[in-house]
Amino acid sequence: MLHVVSGRLRHASDGLGGREVLLDPESPGSVGPEALHRVDPDGPVSLFVDFHRKAG
């Protein structure tokens, strides 16, 4: 999960068909395992990333 704390982040992913979405504190984003993706700040931004692994 991509969590924006402040500001905005542009996110594009193969899973989105290459389309770009704008992430902000109210709209987190997700990236599937091994999915190609790109993030670009839309001005000053603070963010953190949660990495998850399937149990087992």
NULOZA-839127 format. One record per residue: residue number from 1; residue in one letter; x, y, z of N, C-alpha, C, O in turn. Coordinates in Angstrom, 3 decimals. Each point is the difference from the previous one (the first is absolute). Example, Ala and Ser with C-alpha at 12.3 -4.5 7.8 and 13.67 -1.06 7.14 Angstrom:
2
site resi:1 resn:A n_east:13.190 n_north:-5.690 n_up:7.800 ca_east:-0.890 ca_north:1.190 ca_up:0.000 c_east:0.900 c_north:1.200 c_up:0.000 o_east:1.036 o_north:-0.019 o_up:0.665
site resi:2 resn:S n_east:-1.386 n_north:1.069 n_up:-1.385 ca_east:0.820 ca_north:1.190 ca_up:0.060 c_east:-0.770 c_north:1.090 c_up:0.730 o_east:0.509 o_north:1.108 o_up:0.169
! end
This chain:
56
site resi:1 resn:M n_east:0.843 n_north:-1.186 n_up:0.000 ca_east:-0.843 ca_north:1.186 ca_up:0.000 c_east:0.884 c_north:1.245 c_up:0.000 o_east:1.023 o_north:0.058 o_up:0.683
site resi:2 resn:L n_east:-1.434 n_north:0.913 n_up:-1.449 ca_east:0.658 ca_north:1.304 ca_up:-0.030 c_east:-0.876 c_north:0.967 c_up:0.790 o_east:-1.144 o_north:0.253 o_up:-0.378
site resi:3 resn:H n_east:1.671 n_north:0.285 n_up:1.466 ca_east:-0.750 ca_north:0.914 ca_up:0.860 c_east:0.612 c_north:1.391 c_up:-0.080 o_east:1.158 o_north:0.190 o_up:0.372
site resi:4 resn:V n_east:-1.916 n_north:0.771 n_up:-0.847 ca_east:0.452 ca_north:1.386 ca_up:-0.053 c_east:-0.392 c_north:0.667 c_up:1.315 o_east:-1.175 o_north:0.012 o_up:0.367
site resi:5 resn:V n_east:2.148 n_north:0.538 n_up:0.335 ca_east:-0.245 ca_north:0.683 ca_up:1.269 c_east:-0.403 c_north:1.446 c_up:-0.267 o_east:-0.935 o_north:0.516 o_up:0.613
site resi:6 resn:S n_east:1.645 n_north:0.131 n_up:-1.531 ca_east:-0.340 ca_north:1.369 ca_up:-0.396 c_east:0.416 c_north:0.201 c_up:-1.449 o_east:0.941 o_north:-0.633 o_up:-0.479
site resi:7 resn:G n_east:-1.640 n_north:1.509 n_up:-0.204 ca_east:0.275 ca_north:0.264 ca_up:-1.405 c_east:-0.702 c_north:-0.999 c_up:-0.906 o_east:-0.966 o_north:-0.652 o_up:0.394
site resi:8 resn:R n_east:1.477 n_north:0.545 n_up:-1.624 ca_east:-0.606 ca_north:-0.901 ca_up:-0.997 c_east:1.093 c_north:-0.730 c_up:-0.765 o_east:1.120 o_north:0.488 o_up:-0.149
site resi:9 resn:L n_east:-1.482 n_north:-1.674 n_up:-0.332 ca_east:0.931 ca_north:-0.869 ca_up:-0.705 c_east:-0.701 c_north:-0.553 c_up:-1.232 o_east:-1.121 o_north:-0.501 o_up:0.086
site resi:10 resn:R n_east:1.798 n_north:0.597 n_up:-1.249 ca_east:-0.545 ca_north:-0.600 ca_up:-1.223 c_east:0.504 c_north:-1.438 c_up:-0.074 o_east:1.191 o_north:-0.258 o_up:0.176
site resi:11 resn:H n_east:-2.098 n_north:-0.669 n_up:-0.434 ca_east:0.334 ca_north:-1.432 ca_up:-0.013 c_east:-0.518 c_north:-0.631 c_up:-1.282 o_east:-1.173 o_north:0.147 o_up:-0.341
site resi:12 resn:A n_east:2.048 n_north:-0.849 n_up:-0.369 ca_east:-0.383 ca_north:-0.742 ca_up:-1.207 c_east:0.484 c_north:-1.432 c_up:0.170 o_east:1.097 o_north:-0.240 o_up:0.505
site resi:13 resn:S n_east:-1.930 n_north:-0.715 n_up:-0.933 ca_east:0.322 ca_north:-1.414 ca_up:0.165 c_east:-0.527 c_north:-0.791 c_up:-1.182 o_east:-1.004 o_north:0.370 o_up:-0.608
site resi:14 resn:D n_east:1.694 n_north:-1.475 n_up:0.281 ca_east:-0.512 ca_north:-0.899 ca_up:-1.034 c_east:-1.411 c_north:-0.459 c_up:0.346 o_east:-0.839 o_north:-0.159 o_up:-0.887
site resi:15 resn:G n_east:0.575 n_north:-0.056 n_up:2.188 ca_east:-1.325 ca_north:-0.432 ca_up:0.439 c_east:-1.081 c_north:1.040 c_up:-0.239 o_east:-1.189 o_north:-0.319 o_up:0.037
site resi:16 resn:L n_east:1.594 n_north:1.564 n_up:-0.282 ca_east:-0.940 ca_north:1.071 ca_up:-0.301 c_east:-0.072 c_north:0.250 c_up:-1.501 o_east:-0.571 o_north:0.997 o_up:-0.441
site resi:17 resn:G n_east:1.147 n_north:-1.898 n_up:-0.335 ca_east:0.026 ca_north:0.190 ca_up:-1.446 c_east:0.890 c_north:1.165 c_up:-0.413 o_east:-0.189 o_north:0.577 o_up:-1.071
site resi:18 resn:G n_east:1.162 n_north:-0.226 n_up:1.917 ca_east:0.892 ca_north:1.112 ca_up:-0.297 c_east:-0.592 c_north:1.348 c_up:0.337 o_east:0.678 o_north:1.021 o_up:-0.119
site resi:19 resn:R n_east:-1.937 n_north:-1.000 n_up:0.539 ca_east:-0.632 ca_north:1.284 ca_up:0.320 c_east:0.533 c_north:0.501 c_up:1.326 o_east:0.365 o_north:-0.786 o_up:0.874
site resi:20 resn:E n_east:-0.324 n_north:2.087 n_up:-0.734 ca_east:0.552 ca_north:0.648 ca_up:1.181 c_east:-1.125 c_north:0.415 c_up:0.940 o_east:-1.018 o_north:0.533 o_up:-0.442
site resi:21 resn:V n_east:1.201 n_north:-0.777 n_up:1.742 ca_east:-0.969 ca_north:0.451 ca_up:1.010 c_east:0.728 c_north:0.894 c_up:0.992 o_east:1.207 o_north:-0.129 o_up:0.208
site resi:22 resn:L n_east:-1.946 n_north:1.021 n_up:0.390 ca_east:0.547 ca_north:0.925 ca_up:0.980 c_east:-0.329 c_north:-0.521 c_up:1.391 o_east:-1.169 o_north:-0.185 o_up:0.338
site resi:23 resn:L n_east:2.204 n_north:-0.053 n_up:0.471 ca_east:-0.180 ca_north:-0.471 ca_up:1.369 c_east:0.182 c_north:1.173 c_up:0.951 o_east:0.829 o_north:0.879 o_up:-0.234
site resi:24 resn:D n_east:-1.621 n_north:-0.874 n_up:1.325 ca_east:0.115 ca_north:1.016 ca_up:1.033 c_east:-0.300 c_north:-0.662 c_up:1.342 o_east:-0.245 o_north:-1.205 o_up:0.034
site resi:25 resn:P n_east:0.256 n_north:1.949 n_up:1.070 ca_east:-0.215 ca_north:-0.643 ca_up:1.303 c_east:-1.320 c_north:-0.777 c_up:0.114 o_east:-0.075 o_north:-0.948 o_up:0.781
site resi:26 resn:E n_east:-0.942 n_north:1.314 n_up:-1.521 ca_east:-1.282 ca_north:-0.702 ca_up:0.043 c_east:-0.094 c_north:-1.134 c_up:-1.008 o_east:-0.945 o_north:-0.787 o_up:0.048
site resi:27 resn:S n_east:1.909 n_north:0.689 n_up:-0.960 ca_east:-0.062 ca_north:-0.990 ca_up:-1.080 c_east:1.316 c_north:-0.758 c_up:-0.118 o_east:0.854 o_north:0.382 o_up:-0.800
site resi:28 resn:P n_east:-0.667 n_north:-1.461 n_up:1.585 ca_east:1.228 ca_north:-0.783 ca_up:-0.129 c_east:-0.001 c_north:-0.805 c_up:-1.294 o_east:-1.043 o_north:-0.154 o_up:-0.637
site resi:29 resn:G n_east:2.184 n_north:-0.347 n_up:0.254 ca_east:0.113 ca_north:-0.819 ca_up:-1.206 c_east:0.598 c_north:-1.352 c_up:0.331 o_east:0.613 o_north:-0.179 o_up:1.052
site resi:30 resn:S n_east:-0.794 n_north:-0.766 n_up:-1.951 ca_east:0.586 ca_north:-1.325 ca_up:0.208 c_east:0.740 c_north:-0.432 c_up:-1.256 o_east:-0.300 o_north:0.439 o_up:-1.110
site resi:31 resn:V n_east:1.280 n_north:-1.315 n_up:1.323 ca_east:0.807 ca_north:-0.541 ca_up:-1.082 c_east:0.044 c_north:-1.507 c_up:0.190 o_east:0.361 o_north:-0.479 o_up:1.075
site resi:32 resn:G n_east:-0.720 n_north:-0.259 n_up:-2.093 ca_east:0.028 ca_north:-1.455 ca_up:0.086 c_east:1.422 c_north:-0.529 c_up:0.001 o_east:0.932 o_north:0.709 o_up:-0.378
site resi:33 resn:P n_east:-0.761 n_north:-1.965 n_up:0.806 ca_east:1.330 ca_north:-0.593 ca_up:0.041 c_east:0.688 c_north:0.038 c_up:-1.366 o_east:-0.570 o_north:-0.417 o_up:-1.008
site resi:34 resn:E n_east:1.783 n_north:0.915 n_up:0.994 ca_east:0.841 ca_north:0.072 ca_up:-1.192 c_east:-0.596 c_north:0.814 c_up:-1.146 o_east:0.459 o_north:-0.111 o_up:-1.137
site resi:35 resn:A n_east:-1.467 n_north:0.922 n_up:1.418 ca_east:-0.601 ca_north:0.848 ca_up:-1.039 c_east:0.923 c_north:1.180 c_up:-0.299 o_east:0.520 o_north:0.642 o_up:0.912
site resi:36 resn:L n_east:-0.327 n_north:-0.372 n_up:-2.181 ca_east:0.748 ca_north:1.188 ca_up:-0.384 c_east:-0.850 c_north:1.217 c_up:0.306 o_east:-1.188 o_north:0.035 o_up:-0.321
site resi:37 resn:H n_east:1.800 n_north:0.968 n_up:0.946 ca_east:-0.736 ca_north:1.214 ca_up:0.340 c_east:0.960 c_north:1.171 c_up:0.094 o_east:1.219 o_north:-0.169 o_up:0.026
site resi:38 resn:R n_east:-1.799 n_north:1.358 n_up:0.026 ca_east:0.777 ca_north:1.240 ca_up:0.079 c_east:-0.733 c_north:0.968 c_up:0.915 o_east:-1.226 o_north:0.104 o_up:-0.060
site resi:39 resn:V n_east:1.960 n_north:0.602 n_up:0.904 ca_east:-0.582 ca_north:1.063 ca_up:0.819 c_east:0.801 c_north:1.276 c_up:-0.220 o_east:1.224 o_north:-0.036 o_up:-0.126
site resi:40 resn:D n_east:-1.921 n_north:1.154 n_up:0.080 ca_east:0.623 ca_north:1.310 ca_up:-0.165 c_east:-0.679 c_north:0.962 c_up:0.957 o_east:-1.229 o_north:0.031 o_up:0.067
site resi:41 resn:P n_east:2.003 n_north:0.761 n_up:0.682 ca_east:-0.617 ca_north:0.983 ca_up:0.884 c_east:-0.709 c_north:1.074 c_up:-0.808 o_east:0.461 o_north:0.396 o_up:-1.071
site resi:42 resn:D n_east:-1.575 n_north:0.065 n_up:1.592 ca_east:-0.724 ca_north:1.134 ca_up:-0.582 c_east:0.194 c_north:1.170 c_up:0.956 o_east:-0.935 o_north:0.423 o_up:0.681
site resi:43 resn:G n_east:2.166 n_north:0.097 n_up:-0.640 ca_east:0.386 ca_north:1.005 ca_up:0.979 c_east:0.578 c_north:-0.692 c_up:1.226 o_east:0.304 o_north:-1.192 o_up:-0.045
site resi:44 resn:P n_east:-0.150 n_north:1.934 n_up:1.142 ca_east:0.531 ca_north:-0.612 ca_up:1.226 c_east:-0.925 c_north:-1.112 c_up:0.493 o_east:-1.220 o_north:0.167 o_up:0.021
site resi:45 resn:V n_east:1.801 n_north:-1.299 n_up:0.376 ca_east:-0.811 ca_north:-1.139 ca_up:0.443 c_east:0.748 c_north:-0.764 c_up:1.092 o_east:1.228 o_north:-0.089 o_up:-0.004
site resi:46 resn:S n_east:-2.001 n_north:-0.456 n_up:0.933 ca_east:0.527 ca_north:-0.894 ca_up:1.021 c_east:-0.823 c_north:-1.279 c_up:-0.083 o_east:-1.229 o_north:0.051 o_up:-0.044
site resi:47 resn:L n_east:1.913 n_north:-1.214 n_up:0.022 ca_east:-0.726 ca_north:-1.250 ca_up:-0.169 c_east:0.721 c_north:-1.134 c_up:0.692 o_east:1.162 o_north:0.134 o_up:0.383
site resi:48 resn:F n_east:-1.852 n_north:-1.254 n_up:-0.223 ca_east:0.641 ca_north:-1.222 ca_up:0.457 c_east:-0.617 c_north:-1.167 c_up:-0.747 o_east:-1.100 o_north:0.098 o_up:-0.543
site resi:49 resn:V n_east:1.833 n_north:-1.211 n_up:0.526 ca_east:-0.409 ca_north:-1.187 ca_up:-0.744 c_east:-0.134 c_north:-1.168 c_up:0.977 o_east:0.905 o_north:-0.252 o_up:0.796
site resi:50 resn:D n_east:-2.025 n_north:-0.457 n_up:-0.855 ca_east:-0.194 ca_north:-1.248 ca_up:0.754 c_east:0.239 c_north:-1.145 c_up:-0.952 o_east:-0.616 o_north:-0.061 o_up:-1.064
site resi:51 resn:F n_east:1.511 n_north:-0.859 n_up:1.432 ca_east:0.242 ca_north:-1.203 ca_up:-0.781 c_east:-0.691 c_north:-1.163 c_up:0.691 o_east:0.138 o_north:-0.172 o_up:1.211
site resi:52 resn:H n_east:-0.870 n_north:-0.617 n_up:-1.957 ca_east:-0.715 ca_north:-1.156 ca_up:0.540 c_east:0.472 c_north:-1.256 c_up:-0.690 o_east:0.362 o_north:0.026 o_up:-1.176
site resi:53 resn:R n_east:-0.365 n_north:-1.116 n_up:1.900 ca_east:0.390 ca_north:-1.292 ca_up:-0.540 c_east:-1.080 c_north:-1.007 c_up:0.352 o_east:-0.542 o_north:0.014 o_up:1.105
site resi:54 resn:K n_east:0.238 n_north:-0.873 n_up:-2.039 ca_east:-0.980 ca_north:-1.054 ca_up:0.233 c_east:0.531 c_north:-0.950 c_up:1.073 o_east:1.161 o_north:-0.405 o_up:-0.043
site resi:55 resn:A n_east:-2.005 n_north:0.057 n_up:0.995 ca_east:0.409 ca_north:-0.905 ca_up:1.074 c_east:0.302 c_north:-1.383 c_up:-0.557 o_east:-0.627 o_north:-0.452 o_up:-0.958
site resi:56 resn:G n_east:1.597 n_north:-0.209 n_up:1.575 ca_east:0.291 ca_north:-1.381 ca_up:-0.393 c_east:1.287 c_north:-0.177 c_up:-0.588 o_east:0.360 o_north:-1.117 o_up:-0.372
! end
